[in-house]
Structure formats: C-alpha cells, structure tokens
Amino acid sequence: MFENLKAQPADKILALMQAFREDPRDDKIDLGVGVYKTALGVTPVMRAIKTAEHQLWEQQTTKAYVGLVGDPAFSDAMINLILSDAVPRETVGAAATPGGTGAVRQAFELIRMANPDARVFVSDPTWPNHISILNYLGMETVTYRYFDSETRGVDFNGMIEDLKGARAGDVVLLHGCCHNPTGANLNLVEWQAVIDLMNERGLIPMIDIAYQGFGDGLEADAAATRLVASSVPECLIAASCSKNFGVYRERTGLLMAVSQDASQRALNQGTLAFLNRQNFSFPPDHGARLVTMILNDDALRADWAAELEEVRLSMLGSAPVAGRRITAPDRVRPLWVPGTASRHVLASGHHARDGREIAGGTWDLHGRRQPDEHRRIECANRADFGQGDC
C-alpha cells in the first residue's frame, strides 16, 4: 500500500523554518512562521495565561472529555469577545476546534456538506493554507483581486468587479482584520459595500479572524466582523486564540455559524458537533479553558488586554525604521523601507512591524539596538506575499 503514496510538496513556511535552523551563520534572518517574538527571539507566555494556568493546576480535578463542541463557556466567552452584542447569542452555533486552522477546515467541510457546488472566492493573495485545504477537499477556488502592488493598499474596485462574478450560494472568504499576508485592510465604508454586494448576489461570507487585538485594538479589530454578522442572513466565522493569547501550541480555535433565523441554530450546532466527531471527536480543552478563565475574570482580562495592547503598540510604534520611528500615518499602508531584509513593511497587525533588522543592526521593540548575536527579524515580515503563517 505505502508504495502507492506520492511525495507531497513541502510546506514553504516549514521548509523556510528548517533552513533557518540549519544555517550556521549568526547574522541570519527568520522570515518564517507567524509567531510573535520579543527582541531576543523569545515567544513569551502571557502573564494572564501563567496566572490562569497556576489556578487551573490547583483547581482542576479531572481530565475527562468535555464535549464534542468543547465547553459551552468557551464558546460564550469567545462569541462575546468577537461579536459582542452585534447579534443575539441564540443565533450563533459554535464549536471549539484545534486552532484557527481547525476552524477553517471545519468551515470548509460544512460548506461542502451544505452546498457541494459552492465556489470559494479567496483574496489574491491569501494565507496559502486556505488554498491548500480547499484543493485537498476538492472544492473549487476562485481568486478575487485584493492587493494593489502600486498603492500597496486594497484594490477595492478590482475586488468588487471580481466578486460580481460570483453566483448565489458561493462563499466569499474574508480576513476579519490584519489581512494575511498583505496587512492591507478594507475600511468600514468598503466593508459595507462588500456586504451590500454579497446580499444583492446571495453570497455567503466566511470570515477568518486570527489577529484580533494586533491591528487597531480589540474592539476596532472586531468591527468589520460584527458588521458582517449583523448585516447578512448567515455567515461563518473562524477564530484563533493562538496569537492574541499566545497559546500557539495549545491549538485553541472556534468556529461560529451565524444565522439571523434563530430556528436554524439547533441544526447548525448539531452539524458542527457531527463534523468535530468525524474529524477529531473532542477538541483540545487546555488552551480553551485558560482563555475562558481569563475572559470571565475581570482582573485576568484586564491584565491580558493590557499586555496585548503593549505588544500591539510596540509593534506599531516603537521600532525605528531607517533612522526614524514609525508613526500613525504609516499604519495605513505598506512601506518601502531601505535597509530591511524584506521589500515591504506591512500595514496591520502581525503583518506589520516587529523588532527587525534595519540599517545594519537589529532594534528591539523599545528602539534599543541589539547585540550582533541577536540579529534577526520577526516572522511577520514576509520575503514575499507567497508566504503566510500557520
């Protein structure tokens, strides 16, 4: 049997990470996986996560299964974080998943189950794993224009023109904030125009939101997702906790199915449970439980939000660029920065500015030059737009 297997193409991001590890040079730059790191190359455990883990260690009495869709308290906390009061809770079906990627995969599975003929429209470019999963599932993918390499912003007119080619029942995959990999985002006026077009043509939005809190802040980064959810008959939302809670290896995600028809929720919820059972049965609980504890505890939530905001501001405003600091107007578009290893400094969130090698040296997130042994670049600054994050 095994001799019939065919070698699969290597994942470009993982291959890049391996090449970085094997390169003996000290002055090397890592353009790989999208993981936040400090100026010393460390991905820290957030303070609130540490505190919650200690509390959990003292209080938890069992490691028994929780449920096919995870702990309902996790779903409630995440729905509140992302959607707030944009839609009534009884209109949202939700299931915990192994990370944001698991949520994306389950969303695609649900789309294929509900409408095998649906085409999925994805931005050009998008996170490469979107297309990889769609191809694996045998689902038709159509790209729509998104990034304008001249203005280094969104090609909005091209996007609208291409989406006009979608037919009723097709799915439009959108990035809730901090577009991966370009960092170029729609403004709310443009979001409304896209919503109007989707409603007019009977299209189903699917939102992938993986960087809430890294762009313009927790509330602002959720604004577009809330607008979509409250303005369309139904939508899917795939959310990740990997970045904003720093629980990458815990694989903590959530898939939401939102329907304005509340009577549809029971069917949606049952379908999400069924899909989880077929793919992995019970989702991971540890990271989800920590997130739930933090979001439901005023002190922990305040500490988490404060640390996340510190990270966001340090990425967006503290690192000097070619002899100057990045200022607020720089955030609206990608920039050409002489002396950087990458051609672009991207516009939003993780796909924006971390500590990076600039003008012959490495600077930390507080504008301090680092010793040569610490020369490196944060993962979000891609060598080209064919690289995404995992």
Buried (B, 14 or more C-beta within 10 A) or exposed (E): EEEEEEEEEEBBBEEBBEEBEEEEEEEBBBBBBBBBBBBBBEEBEBBBBEBBBEBEEEEEEEEEEBBBBBBEBBBBBBBEBBBBEBBEBEBBBBBBBBBBBBBBBBBBBBBBEBEEEBBBBBBBBBBBBBBEBBEEBEBEBBEBBBBBEEEBBBBBEBBBEBBEEBEEBBBBBBBBBBBBBBBBBBEEEBBBBBBEBBEEBEBBBBBBBBBBBBBBBBEEBBBBBBBBBBBBEBBBBBBBBBBBBBBBEBBBBBBBBBBBEEEBBEEBBEBBBBBBEEBBEBBBBBBBBBBBBBBBBEEBBEBBBEBBEEBBEBBBBBBBBEEEEBEEEBBEBBBEBEEBBBEBBBBBBBBBBBBBBBBEBBBBBEBEBBEEEBBBBBBBBBBEBEBBBB
